[in-house]
Amino acid sequence: MNEIISFYNSYAEDDRLKIRRSRILERITTLNYINKYVNKNFIVADIGAGTGVYTFELAGKVESVFAVDLVQEHVDEINDKARISNINNVNAICESAISLKSIESDSYDMVLCLGPMYHIKEKSERLQCINECKRISKKNGVIFIAYINKVLAMNYFVKNKKYLNKQIYEEIELGKTISQKGFDQFLDISFFTDPSEIEEEALLCELKIEKNLGTDGISYFIQDQIEDMNNEQWDVFVRMHERHCEDKNSFGMSMHGLVICRK
């Protein structure tokens, strides 16, 4: 946990989903699906909120958003932004996603878990995180869980000339904690899964799965080409992605995925 906090204390989290189109696509897709479910009377919990990218996107569309993050610096930034901008329906606290002890059960219409599962490595703690999201959700509440696809992640290392050795490869495939440190800073604090495994975990927590989709496709592999597009070409690319992001024969070819569940 300390290594996660240390990483994000030195990382420009507020820029992550705003600068490169390959990352903007993840935000566009995620928001597109959130907007299909949300309404103005919703009370939303944003678990692993970072610096509040989704928190503030939703603030003007719902009754209130309660943000939770492991990193105190992120929490302070959210609360400062809300105060400076006179946004009165946003509040944030520092807490772990696997122990939401400050949140009452059956409290939220929508629960976003759009980051914690990138970093929780132990199976028991991953299930605990999902169960906590389920616990704080109202009956029939909608829960969004983001994950990183192991196949695309491993190939992305190769793209960047970081070639996996046998031990790292086998540990990723088997869903184990990577025992070798220093190969890659993000790998040191991350966990990679796949669409079927995340569904299995959600089902173990007795959630009903509504959708499973890829939020950014192969955009990480064609970053330069995407940046070269003019606005019309970019709009067409986004439309193409949105048209196929739920296709079962293609959403496994996405760096980031999103499973949408009901309690």
C-alpha positions in Angstrom: 0.0 0.0 0.0 2.8 2.4 0.8 4.4 1.9 -2.6 1.1 2.8 -4.3 0.8 6.0 -2.2 4.5 6.8 -3.0 3.9 6.3 -6.8 0.9 8.6 -7.0 2.5 11.2 -4.8 5.0 11.7 -7.6 2.6 11.1 -10.5 0.5 13.7 -12.4 -2.7 11.9 -11.9 -4.8 14.9 -12.8 -3.4 14.8 -16.3 -3.7 11.1 -16.9 -7.0 11.1 -18.7 -6.7 14.5 -20.3 -3.6 14.8 -22.4 -3.1 12.0 -24.9 -6.0 10.8 -27.1 -5.2 7.2 -26.3 -6.1 8.0 -22.6 -8.8 10.4 -23.4 -10.6 7.5 -25.2 -10.8 5.6 -22.0 -12.5 8.6 -20.3 -14.9 9.2 -23.2 -16.0 5.6 -23.3 -16.4 5.3 -19.5 -18.4 8.5 -19.3 -20.6 7.4 -22.2 -21.6 4.3 -20.2 -22.0 6.1 -16.9 -24.3 8.6 -18.6 -26.5 5.8 -19.8 -27.3 4.9 -16.2 -27.1 8.2 -14.2 -29.9 10.5 -13.2 -30.1 13.8 -11.3 -31.4 12.1 -8.1 -28.5 9.7 -7.8 -26.1 9.7 -4.9 -22.7 8.5 -6.2 -19.7 7.0 -4.6 -16.4 7.4 -6.5 -14.0 4.8 -5.0 -10.4 5.3 -5.9 -11.3 8.7 -7.3 -7.8 10.0 -7.9 -7.9 13.7 -8.3 -11.6 13.6 -9.2 -11.8 13.4 -13.0 -15.1 11.5 -12.8 -16.2 13.0 -9.5 -16.4 16.5 -11.1 -17.8 15.2 -14.4 -20.7 13.8 -12.4 -21.2 16.6 -9.9 -23.5 18.7 -12.2 -25.5 15.6 -13.2 -26.4 14.1 -9.8 -27.5 15.0 -6.3 -24.1 14.4 -4.7 -20.7 12.6 -5.2 -18.7 11.2 -2.3 -15.1 10.5 -3.4 -12.7 8.1 -1.7 -9.0 7.8 -2.4 -6.0 6.1 -0.8 -3.8 9.1 -1.4 -4.3 12.1 0.9 -2.9 14.5 -1.6 -5.6 13.5 -4.1 -8.3 13.9 -1.5 -7.0 17.4 -0.6 -7.0 18.3 -4.3 -10.6 17.2 -4.7 -11.8 19.1 -1.7 -9.8 22.2 -2.7 -11.3 22.1 -6.2 -14.8 21.8 -4.9 -14.3 24.7 -2.4 -12.7 27.0 -5.0 -15.3 26.3 -7.6 -18.2 26.5 -5.1 -19.3 22.9 -5.9 -21.2 22.0 -2.8 -22.3 18.5 -3.6 -18.8 17.0 -3.6 -16.8 15.7 -0.6 -13.8 13.5 -0.4 -12.1 11.4 2.3 -8.9 9.3 2.5 -9.6 5.6 2.9 -8.8 2.2 1.5 -11.1 0.6 -1.1 -10.9 -2.7 0.7 -12.3 -1.2 4.0 -14.8 1.6 3.4 -15.5 1.9 7.1 -16.7 5.4 6.9 -19.5 4.6 4.5 -22.8 3.1 5.6 -24.3 0.1 3.8 -27.0 0.5 1.1 -26.3 4.2 0.7 -25.4 4.8 -3.0 -27.3 4.5 -6.3 -24.1 4.3 -8.3 -20.6 3.1 -7.2 -17.6 3.8 -9.3 -14.5 1.6 -8.8 -12.4 2.9 -11.6 -8.9 2.4 -10.3 -8.5 0.2 -7.2 -8.6 -3.0 -9.1 -5.5 -1.9 -11.1 -3.5 -2.2 -7.9 -5.1 -4.8 -5.6 -3.1 -8.0 -6.1 -4.3 -10.5 -3.6 -7.4 -12.4 -4.6 -9.0 -12.1 -1.2 -8.5 -8.4 -1.2 -9.9 -8.0 -4.7 -13.0 -9.8 -3.6 -13.1 -7.7 -0.5 -13.0 -4.5 -2.6 -15.9 -5.7 -4.8 -17.9 -6.7 -1.8 -17.4 -3.3 -0.2 -18.7 -1.7 -3.4 -21.6 -4.0 -3.2 -22.2 -3.3 0.5 -22.4 0.4 0.1 -24.6 0.2 -3.0 -28.4 0.4 -2.7 -30.5 -2.6 -3.8 -30.4 -2.7 -7.6 -27.6 -0.1 -7.6 -25.2 0.0 -10.5 -21.5 -0.7 -9.9 -18.7 0.1 -12.4 -15.4 -1.8 -12.0 -12.4 -1.0 -14.2 -9.6 -3.4 -14.8 -6.3 -3.7 -16.9 -6.2 -6.5 -19.5 -3.2 -8.7 -18.9 -2.8 -9.7 -22.6 -2.6 -6.1 -23.8 -0.4 -5.1 -20.8 2.2 -7.8 -21.6 2.2 -6.9 -25.2 2.6 -3.2 -24.4 5.8 -4.0 -22.4 7.1 -5.6 -25.6 6.1 -2.6 -27.7 8.2 -0.5 -25.3 11.2 -2.9 -25.6 10.7 -4.2 -22.1 10.9 -7.9 -22.7 9.3 -10.2 -20.2 11.4 -13.0 -18.7 9.9 -16.4 -18.0 9.2 -15.7 -14.3 7.4 -12.4 -14.8 5.4 -13.8 -17.7 4.2 -16.8 -15.7 3.4 -14.8 -12.6 1.2 -12.4 -14.7 -0.5 -15.3 -16.5 -1.3 -17.0 -13.2 -2.5 -13.8 -11.5 0.3 -13.9 -8.9 2.0 -10.9 -7.3 5.2 -10.1 -9.3 8.1 -11.2 -7.1 10.8 -9.3 -9.2 10.9 -5.6 -8.5 12.4 -2.9 -10.8 11.4 -4.3 -14.2 8.8 -1.5 -14.5 7.6 1.0 -12.0 3.9 0.7 -12.9 4.2 -3.1 -12.9 5.6 -3.0 -9.4 2.3 -1.6 -8.1 -0.2 -3.1 -10.6 -2.3 -6.2 -11.2 -3.5 -7.4 -14.6 -6.5 -9.6 -15.2 -8.8 -10.3 -18.2 -12.5 -10.0 -19.1 -13.4 -13.5 -17.9 -11.5 -13.3 -14.6 -13.1 -10.0 -13.6 -16.5 -11.5 -14.4 -15.8 -14.5 -12.2 -14.8 -12.3 -9.3 -18.0 -10.2 -9.7 -20.1 -13.4 -9.8 -18.3 -14.7 -6.7 -19.5 -11.5 -5.0 -23.1 -12.3 -6.2 -23.3 -9.3 -8.5 -25.4 -9.4 -11.7 -23.2 -8.6 -14.8 -24.9 -6.3 -17.3 -22.0 -5.4 -19.6 -18.3 -6.0 -20.1 -16.4 -3.8 -22.5 -13.1 -2.4 -23.6 -12.7 1.3 -22.9 -9.7 2.2 -25.1 -9.1 -0.7 -27.5 -5.6 -0.9 -29.0 -5.2 2.9 -28.8 -2.0 2.5 -26.7 -0.4 0.7 -29.6 -1.3 3.4 -32.2 -0.7 6.5 -30.0 1.2 8.5 -32.6 -1.3 7.8 -35.4 -4.1 8.9 -33.2 -2.4 12.1 -32.3 -1.8 12.8 -36.1 -5.6 12.6 -36.8 -7.5 15.8 -37.5 -10.7 16.4 -35.5 -13.0 14.7 -38.1 -10.8 11.7 -38.3 -10.6 11.5 -34.5 -14.4 11.7 -34.2 -14.7 8.8 -36.7 -12.2 6.8 -34.8 -14.1 7.3 -31.5 -17.4 6.3 -33.2 -15.8 3.2 -34.6 -14.5 2.3 -31.1 -17.8 2.9 -29.4 -19.6 0.8 -32.0 -17.4 -2.2 -31.3 -16.3 -1.8 -27.7 -18.8 -4.4 -26.4 -18.1 -7.0 -29.1 -17.0 -10.2 -27.4 -14.5 -10.9 -30.2 -12.7 -7.6 -29.7 -13.1 -6.1 -26.2 -10.4 -8.5 -24.9 -8.1 -6.5 -27.2 -8.3 -3.4 -25.0 -5.8 -2.2 -22.5 -8.5 -1.1 -20.1 -11.8 -2.8 -19.5 -15.0 -2.0 -17.7 -17.5 -4.4 -16.2 -20.9 -3.0 -15.2 -22.9 -4.8 -12.5 -26.0 -4.6 -10.4 -26.4 -5.4 -6.8 
